[in-house]
Amino acid sequence: MQFLLENRDAIRNEPCGLCGQLMSAPAGVQLLLSGSSAPVCPDCGRKHAPSLAALAHLAEAAMRIGRIHRHSVFPPLTALLDLANAAEKYAQATQSLSDCGL
């Protein structure tokens, strides 16, 4: 299976392209099945494409911080911790792939 990340402007309410579970994909970076452009739920994304799912989560957190930062001098600590957590998950996902030789 091949996956891709795409920035979508609208919310999509569709079934997951892998498990068929109805999901609501928010606007922003979404994980999709290549070819069919069907959205992939977070659970299937973590199972089948962990690095791309982590990257989509990191992009979502960064965009959220960017929106907050426009309205204040410093983003709240909880938002910064969410961004750090997403970055750590992405780093772990890519590290596990490099350990496997991929």
Phi and psi in radians as a Rosetta constraint file:
Dihedral C 1 N 2 CA 2 C 2 CIRCULARHARMONIC -2.066 0.35
Dihedral N 2 CA 2 C 2 N 3 CIRCULARHARMONIC 2.500 0.35
Dihedral C 2 N 3 CA 3 C 3 CIRCULARHARMONIC -2.170 0.35
Dihedral N 3 CA 3 C 3 N 4 CIRCULARHARMONIC 2.814 0.35
Dihedral C 3 N 4 CA 4 C 4 CIRCULARHARMONIC -2.518 0.35
Dihedral N 4 CA 4 C 4 N 5 CIRCULARHARMONIC 2.751 0.35
Dihedral C 4 N 5 CA 5 C 5 CIRCULARHARMONIC -1.847 0.35
Dihedral N 5 CA 5 C 5 N 6 CIRCULARHARMONIC 2.371 0.35
Dihedral C 5 N 6 CA 6 C 6 CIRCULARHARMONIC -2.433 0.35
Dihedral N 6 CA 6 C 6 N 7 CIRCULARHARMONIC 2.450 0.35
Dihedral C 6 N 7 CA 7 C 7 CIRCULARHARMONIC -1.550 0.35
Dihedral N 7 CA 7 C 7 N 8 CIRCULARHARMONIC 2.011 0.35
Dihedral C 7 N 8 CA 8 C 8 CIRCULARHARMONIC -1.900 0.35
Dihedral N 8 CA 8 C 8 N 9 CIRCULARHARMONIC 2.506 0.35
Dihedral C 8 N 9 CA 9 C 9 CIRCULARHARMONIC -1.548 0.35
Dihedral N 9 CA 9 C 9 N 10 CIRCULARHARMONIC -0.247 0.35
Dihedral C 9 N 10 CA 10 C 10 CIRCULARHARMONIC -2.170 0.35
Dihedral N 10 CA 10 C 10 N 11 CIRCULARHARMONIC 2.719 0.35
Dihedral C 10 N 11 CA 11 C 11 CIRCULARHARMONIC -1.287 0.35
Dihedral N 11 CA 11 C 11 N 12 CIRCULARHARMONIC 2.429 0.35
Dihedral C 11 N 12 CA 12 C 12 CIRCULARHARMONIC -2.073 0.35
Dihedral N 12 CA 12 C 12 N 13 CIRCULARHARMONIC 2.237 0.35
Dihedral C 12 N 13 CA 13 C 13 CIRCULARHARMONIC -1.927 0.35
Dihedral N 13 CA 13 C 13 N 14 CIRCULARHARMONIC 1.632 0.35
Dihedral C 13 N 14 CA 14 C 14 CIRCULARHARMONIC -2.475 0.35
Dihedral N 14 CA 14 C 14 N 15 CIRCULARHARMONIC 2.866 0.35
Dihedral C 14 N 15 CA 15 C 15 CIRCULARHARMONIC -1.310 0.35
Dihedral N 15 CA 15 C 15 N 16 CIRCULARHARMONIC 2.630 0.35
Dihedral C 15 N 16 CA 16 C 16 CIRCULARHARMONIC -1.073 0.35
Dihedral N 16 CA 16 C 16 N 17 CIRCULARHARMONIC 2.415 0.35
Dihedral C 16 N 17 CA 17 C 17 CIRCULARHARMONIC -1.210 0.35
Dihedral N 17 CA 17 C 17 N 18 CIRCULARHARMONIC -0.224 0.35
Dihedral C 17 N 18 CA 18 C 18 CIRCULARHARMONIC -1.853 0.35
Dihedral N 18 CA 18 C 18 N 19 CIRCULARHARMONIC -0.891 0.35
Dihedral C 18 N 19 CA 19 C 19 CIRCULARHARMONIC -1.772 0.35
Dihedral N 19 CA 19 C 19 N 20 CIRCULARHARMONIC -0.251 0.35
Dihedral C 19 N 20 CA 20 C 20 CIRCULARHARMONIC 1.462 0.35
Dihedral N 20 CA 20 C 20 N 21 CIRCULARHARMONIC -0.006 0.35
Dihedral C 20 N 21 CA 21 C 21 CIRCULARHARMONIC -1.204 0.35
Dihedral N 21 CA 21 C 21 N 22 CIRCULARHARMONIC 2.312 0.35
Dihedral C 21 N 22 CA 22 C 22 CIRCULARHARMONIC -1.158 0.35
Dihedral N 22 CA 22 C 22 N 23 CIRCULARHARMONIC 2.281 0.35
Dihedral C 22 N 23 CA 23 C 23 CIRCULARHARMONIC -2.437 0.35
Dihedral N 23 CA 23 C 23 N 24 CIRCULARHARMONIC 2.766 0.35
Dihedral C 23 N 24 CA 24 C 24 CIRCULARHARMONIC -1.959 0.35
Dihedral N 24 CA 24 C 24 N 25 CIRCULARHARMONIC 1.921 0.35
Dihedral C 24 N 25 CA 25 C 25 CIRCULARHARMONIC -1.594 0.35
Dihedral N 25 CA 25 C 25 N 26 CIRCULARHARMONIC 2.068 0.35
Dihedral C 25 N 26 CA 26 C 26 CIRCULARHARMONIC -1.222 0.35
Dihedral N 26 CA 26 C 26 N 27 CIRCULARHARMONIC 2.835 0.35
Dihedral C 26 N 27 CA 27 C 27 CIRCULARHARMONIC -1.116 0.35
Dihedral N 27 CA 27 C 27 N 28 CIRCULARHARMONIC 2.572 0.35
Dihedral C 27 N 28 CA 28 C 28 CIRCULARHARMONIC 2.145 0.35
Dihedral N 28 CA 28 C 28 N 29 CIRCULARHARMONIC -2.706 0.35
Dihedral C 28 N 29 CA 29 C 29 CIRCULARHARMONIC -1.300 0.35
Dihedral N 29 CA 29 C 29 N 30 CIRCULARHARMONIC 2.175 0.35
Dihedral C 29 N 30 CA 30 C 30 CIRCULARHARMONIC -2.197 0.35
Dihedral N 30 CA 30 C 30 N 31 CIRCULARHARMONIC 2.508 0.35
Dihedral C 30 N 31 CA 31 C 31 CIRCULARHARMONIC -1.533 0.35
Dihedral N 31 CA 31 C 31 N 32 CIRCULARHARMONIC 2.200 0.35
Dihedral C 31 N 32 CA 32 C 32 CIRCULARHARMONIC -2.234 0.35
Dihedral N 32 CA 32 C 32 N 33 CIRCULARHARMONIC 2.738 0.35
Dihedral C 32 N 33 CA 33 C 33 CIRCULARHARMONIC -1.354 0.35
Dihedral N 33 CA 33 C 33 N 34 CIRCULARHARMONIC 2.309 0.35
Dihedral C 33 N 34 CA 34 C 34 CIRCULARHARMONIC -1.201 0.35
Dihedral N 34 CA 34 C 34 N 35 CIRCULARHARMONIC 2.430 0.35
Dihedral C 34 N 35 CA 35 C 35 CIRCULARHARMONIC 1.696 0.35
Dihedral N 35 CA 35 C 35 N 36 CIRCULARHARMONIC -0.972 0.35
Dihedral C 35 N 36 CA 36 C 36 CIRCULARHARMONIC -1.652 0.35
Dihedral N 36 CA 36 C 36 N 37 CIRCULARHARMONIC -0.302 0.35
Dihedral C 36 N 37 CA 37 C 37 CIRCULARHARMONIC 1.014 0.35
Dihedral N 37 CA 37 C 37 N 38 CIRCULARHARMONIC 0.437 0.35
Dihedral C 37 N 38 CA 38 C 38 CIRCULARHARMONIC -1.366 0.35
Dihedral N 38 CA 38 C 38 N 39 CIRCULARHARMONIC 2.405 0.35
Dihedral C 38 N 39 CA 39 C 39 CIRCULARHARMONIC -1.183 0.35
Dihedral N 39 CA 39 C 39 N 40 CIRCULARHARMONIC 2.707 0.35
Dihedral C 39 N 40 CA 40 C 40 CIRCULARHARMONIC -2.050 0.35
Dihedral N 40 CA 40 C 40 N 41 CIRCULARHARMONIC 2.248 0.35
Dihedral C 40 N 41 CA 41 C 41 CIRCULARHARMONIC -1.181 0.35
Dihedral N 41 CA 41 C 41 N 42 CIRCULARHARMONIC 2.759 0.35
Dihedral C 41 N 42 CA 42 C 42 CIRCULARHARMONIC -1.006 0.35
Dihedral N 42 CA 42 C 42 N 43 CIRCULARHARMONIC -0.668 0.35
Dihedral C 42 N 43 CA 43 C 43 CIRCULARHARMONIC -1.121 0.35
Dihedral N 43 CA 43 C 43 N 44 CIRCULARHARMONIC -0.818 0.35
Dihedral C 43 N 44 CA 44 C 44 CIRCULARHARMONIC -1.180 0.35
Dihedral N 44 CA 44 C 44 N 45 CIRCULARHARMONIC -0.624 0.35
Dihedral C 44 N 45 CA 45 C 45 CIRCULARHARMONIC -1.088 0.35
Dihedral N 45 CA 45 C 45 N 46 CIRCULARHARMONIC -0.780 0.35
Dihedral C 45 N 46 CA 46 C 46 CIRCULARHARMONIC -1.146 0.35
Dihedral N 46 CA 46 C 46 N 47 CIRCULARHARMONIC -0.527 0.35
Dihedral C 46 N 47 CA 47 C 47 CIRCULARHARMONIC -1.387 0.35
Dihedral N 47 CA 47 C 47 N 48 CIRCULARHARMONIC -0.765 0.35
Dihedral C 47 N 48 CA 48 C 48 CIRCULARHARMONIC -1.755 0.35
Dihedral N 48 CA 48 C 48 N 49 CIRCULARHARMONIC -0.445 0.35
Dihedral C 48 N 49 CA 49 C 49 CIRCULARHARMONIC -2.524 0.35
Dihedral N 49 CA 49 C 49 N 50 CIRCULARHARMONIC 1.191 0.35
Dihedral C 49 N 50 CA 50 C 50 CIRCULARHARMONIC -1.059 0.35
Dihedral N 50 CA 50 C 50 N 51 CIRCULARHARMONIC -0.652 0.35
Dihedral C 50 N 51 CA 51 C 51 CIRCULARHARMONIC -1.224 0.35
Dihedral N 51 CA 51 C 51 N 52 CIRCULARHARMONIC -0.683 0.35
Dihedral C 51 N 52 CA 52 C 52 CIRCULARHARMONIC -1.224 0.35
Dihedral N 52 CA 52 C 52 N 53 CIRCULARHARMONIC -0.660 0.35
Dihedral C 52 N 53 CA 53 C 53 CIRCULARHARMONIC -1.122 0.35
Dihedral N 53 CA 53 C 53 N 54 CIRCULARHARMONIC -0.721 0.35
Dihedral C 53 N 54 CA 54 C 54 CIRCULARHARMONIC -1.170 0.35
Dihedral N 54 CA 54 C 54 N 55 CIRCULARHARMONIC -0.654 0.35
Dihedral C 54 N 55 CA 55 C 55 CIRCULARHARMONIC -1.162 0.35
Dihedral N 55 CA 55 C 55 N 56 CIRCULARHARMONIC -0.693 0.35
Dihedral C 55 N 56 CA 56 C 56 CIRCULARHARMONIC -1.106 0.35
Dihedral N 56 CA 56 C 56 N 57 CIRCULARHARMONIC -0.699 0.35
Dihedral C 56 N 57 CA 57 C 57 CIRCULARHARMONIC -1.150 0.35
Dihedral N 57 CA 57 C 57 N 58 CIRCULARHARMONIC -0.701 0.35
Dihedral C 57 N 58 CA 58 C 58 CIRCULARHARMONIC -1.112 0.35
Dihedral N 58 CA 58 C 58 N 59 CIRCULARHARMONIC -0.749 0.35
Dihedral C 58 N 59 CA 59 C 59 CIRCULARHARMONIC -1.100 0.35
Dihedral N 59 CA 59 C 59 N 60 CIRCULARHARMONIC -0.711 0.35
Dihedral C 59 N 60 CA 60 C 60 CIRCULARHARMONIC -1.085 0.35
Dihedral N 60 CA 60 C 60 N 61 CIRCULARHARMONIC -0.782 0.35
Dihedral C 60 N 61 CA 61 C 61 CIRCULARHARMONIC -1.135 0.35
Dihedral N 61 CA 61 C 61 N 62 CIRCULARHARMONIC -0.715 0.35
Dihedral C 61 N 62 CA 62 C 62 CIRCULARHARMONIC -1.136 0.35
Dihedral N 62 CA 62 C 62 N 63 CIRCULARHARMONIC -0.703 0.35
Dihedral C 62 N 63 CA 63 C 63 CIRCULARHARMONIC -1.149 0.35
Dihedral N 63 CA 63 C 63 N 64 CIRCULARHARMONIC -0.667 0.35
Dihedral C 63 N 64 CA 64 C 64 CIRCULARHARMONIC -1.119 0.35
Dihedral N 64 CA 64 C 64 N 65 CIRCULARHARMONIC -0.749 0.35
Dihedral C 64 N 65 CA 65 C 65 CIRCULARHARMONIC -1.101 0.35
Dihedral N 65 CA 65 C 65 N 66 CIRCULARHARMONIC -0.710 0.35
Dihedral C 65 N 66 CA 66 C 66 CIRCULARHARMONIC -1.070 0.35
Dihedral N 66 CA 66 C 66 N 67 CIRCULARHARMONIC -0.698 0.35
Dihedral C 66 N 67 CA 67 C 67 CIRCULARHARMONIC -1.182 0.35
Dihedral N 67 CA 67 C 67 N 68 CIRCULARHARMONIC -0.703 0.35
Dihedral C 67 N 68 CA 68 C 68 CIRCULARHARMONIC -1.156 0.35
Dihedral N 68 CA 68 C 68 N 69 CIRCULARHARMONIC -0.762 0.35
Dihedral C 68 N 69 CA 69 C 69 CIRCULARHARMONIC -1.125 0.35
Dihedral N 69 CA 69 C 69 N 70 CIRCULARHARMONIC -0.458 0.35
Dihedral C 69 N 70 CA 70 C 70 CIRCULARHARMONIC -1.144 0.35
Dihedral N 70 CA 70 C 70 N 71 CIRCULARHARMONIC -0.421 0.35
Dihedral C 70 N 71 CA 71 C 71 CIRCULARHARMONIC -1.815 0.35
Dihedral N 71 CA 71 C 71 N 72 CIRCULARHARMONIC -0.068 0.35
Dihedral C 71 N 72 CA 72 C 72 CIRCULARHARMONIC -2.583 0.35
Dihedral N 72 CA 72 C 72 N 73 CIRCULARHARMONIC 2.878 0.35
Dihedral C 72 N 73 CA 73 C 73 CIRCULARHARMONIC -1.243 0.35
Dihedral N 73 CA 73 C 73 N 74 CIRCULARHARMONIC -0.780 0.35
Dihedral C 73 N 74 CA 74 C 74 CIRCULARHARMONIC -2.203 0.35
Dihedral N 74 CA 74 C 74 N 75 CIRCULARHARMONIC 2.349 0.35
Dihedral C 74 N 75 CA 75 C 75 CIRCULARHARMONIC -1.169 0.35
Dihedral N 75 CA 75 C 75 N 76 CIRCULARHARMONIC 2.696 0.35
Dihedral C 75 N 76 CA 76 C 76 CIRCULARHARMONIC -1.090 0.35
Dihedral N 76 CA 76 C 76 N 77 CIRCULARHARMONIC 2.645 0.35
Dihedral C 76 N 77 CA 77 C 77 CIRCULARHARMONIC -1.038 0.35
Dihedral N 77 CA 77 C 77 N 78 CIRCULARHARMONIC -0.656 0.35
Dihedral C 77 N 78 CA 78 C 78 CIRCULARHARMONIC -1.102 0.35
Dihedral N 78 CA 78 C 78 N 79 CIRCULARHARMONIC -0.650 0.35
Dihedral C 78 N 79 CA 79 C 79 CIRCULARHARMONIC -1.184 0.35
Dihedral N 79 CA 79 C 79 N 80 CIRCULARHARMONIC -0.692 0.35
Dihedral C 79 N 80 CA 80 C 80 CIRCULARHARMONIC -1.160 0.35
Dihedral N 80 CA 80 C 80 N 81 CIRCULARHARMONIC -0.654 0.35
Dihedral C 80 N 81 CA 81 C 81 CIRCULARHARMONIC -1.157 0.35
Dihedral N 81 CA 81 C 81 N 82 CIRCULARHARMONIC -0.664 0.35
Dihedral C 81 N 82 CA 82 C 82 CIRCULARHARMONIC -1.067 0.35
Dihedral N 82 CA 82 C 82 N 83 CIRCULARHARMONIC -0.735 0.35
Dihedral C 82 N 83 CA 83 C 83 CIRCULARHARMONIC -1.138 0.35
Dihedral N 83 CA 83 C 83 N 84 CIRCULARHARMONIC -0.752 0.35
Dihedral C 83 N 84 CA 84 C 84 CIRCULARHARMONIC -1.105 0.35
Dihedral N 84 CA 84 C 84 N 85 CIRCULARHARMONIC -0.700 0.35
Dihedral C 84 N 85 CA 85 C 85 CIRCULARHARMONIC -1.119 0.35
Dihedral N 85 CA 85 C 85 N 86 CIRCULARHARMONIC -0.769 0.35
Dihedral C 85 N 86 CA 86 C 86 CIRCULARHARMONIC -1.119 0.35
Dihedral N 86 CA 86 C 86 N 87 CIRCULARHARMONIC -0.690 0.35
Dihedral C 86 N 87 CA 87 C 87 CIRCULARHARMONIC -1.150 0.35
Dihedral N 87 CA 87 C 87 N 88 CIRCULARHARMONIC -0.680 0.35
Dihedral C 87 N 88 CA 88 C 88 CIRCULARHARMONIC -1.158 0.35
Dihedral N 88 CA 88 C 88 N 89 CIRCULARHARMONIC -0.713 0.35
Dihedral C 88 N 89 CA 89 C 89 CIRCULARHARMONIC -1.100 0.35
Dihedral N 89 CA 89 C 89 N 90 CIRCULARHARMONIC -0.699 0.35
Dihedral C 89 N 90 CA 90 C 90 CIRCULARHARMONIC -1.122 0.35
Dihedral N 90 CA 90 C 90 N 91 CIRCULARHARMONIC -0.770 0.35
Dihedral C 90 N 91 CA 91 C 91 CIRCULARHARMONIC -1.087 0.35
Dihedral N 91 CA 91 C 91 N 92 CIRCULARHARMONIC -0.705 0.35
Dihedral C 91 N 92 CA 92 C 92 CIRCULARHARMONIC -1.155 0.35
Dihedral N 92 CA 92 C 92 N 93 CIRCULARHARMONIC -0.709 0.35
Dihedral C 92 N 93 CA 93 C 93 CIRCULARHARMONIC -1.139 0.35
Dihedral N 93 CA 93 C 93 N 94 CIRCULARHARMONIC -0.740 0.35
Dihedral C 93 N 94 CA 94 C 94 CIRCULARHARMONIC -1.270 0.35
Dihedral N 94 CA 94 C 94 N 95 CIRCULARHARMONIC -0.562 0.35
Dihedral C 94 N 95 CA 95 C 95 CIRCULARHARMONIC -1.166 0.35
Dihedral N 95 CA 95 C 95 N 96 CIRCULARHARMONIC -0.716 0.35
Dihedral C 95 N 96 CA 96 C 96 CIRCULARHARMONIC -1.142 0.35
Dihedral N 96 CA 96 C 96 N 97 CIRCULARHARMONIC -0.567 0.35
Dihedral C 96 N 97 CA 97 C 97 CIRCULARHARMONIC -1.202 0.35
Dihedral N 97 CA 97 C 97 N 98 CIRCULARHARMONIC -0.710 0.35
Dihedral C 97 N 98 CA 98 C 98 CIRCULARHARMONIC -1.230 0.35
Dihedral N 98 CA 98 C 98 N 99 CIRCULARHARMONIC -0.526 0.35
Dihedral C 98 N 99 CA 99 C 99 CIRCULARHARMONIC -1.170 0.35
Dihedral N 99 CA 99 C 99 N 100 CIRCULARHARMONIC -0.533 0.35
Dihedral C 99 N 100 CA 100 C 100 CIRCULARHARMONIC -1.443 0.35
Dihedral N 100 CA 100 C 100 N 101 CIRCULARHARMONIC -0.114 0.35
Dihedral C 100 N 101 CA 101 C 101 CIRCULARHARMONIC 1.532 0.35
Dihedral N 101 CA 101 C 101 N 102 CIRCULARHARMONIC 0.283 0.35
